[in-house]
Amino acid sequence: MKLEDRQRLLKIDEQIQRIKKASQELKKLSEGIQAIDCNVDRILASTKMLEINFSDMIGLV
């Protein structure tokens, strides 16, 4: 794998982690606002799928 490809994959992984962190922070800020919590849970579930499908693969590449 070329260095540029690896760097691009690492940048994608970094963005996935930013989405996860921002979502977790948003949930804390909502302090139980149901509409926000429900949607953040969906975002976190999607982020988890990205991690399973992509971020976990980074360690193998």
N, C-alpha and C positions, 0 to 999 in steps of 0.2 A: 504494500500500500504506500502510495506517495505521501510525503510529509504534508502537502497541501490538503489532501483528502482527510488525513487524520486531524489536522487543525480544524477543518470544517466540521467534522463530527464532534470534536470537543466543544466547539462553539454552539452547536445544536444542543448538546447535553447541558451546557451552561444555561441556555435559555429555558430549557425544561425545568431546571432547578430554580431559576428565577420565578417562573410561573408558580411553582409549588410554594416557594417562600412568600410570594405576594398574596397568594390565596390564603395561606395560613394566617398571615397578618390581617387580611381583610376580615376573616372570620373572628379573630380576637377583637377587632374594632367594632364589629357589629353588635357585640354583647347580647347575642340571642335574638336578633331581628330575624324572624323566620324566613322571610323572602331571600335575604342575603345568605343565611346559613345553608339553605337548601341548594341554592345555585352554586355556592362555593363548594359544597360537597360534590356536586356534579363535576366541577372543574377539577377538584382533587382526584376524583375517580378517573377522569380522562388523563390527568397528569400521571397517575399511577400506571395506566396502560402504556403511556409513552415511555415511562421508565422501564417497564417490563419488556416492551418491544424494542427499545432503542438504548436507553442508558445502561442497562445491564449488559448489552452487547459490547459496549465500549471497552469493557475490561477484557474481552476476548480478542479484540482487534489489535 
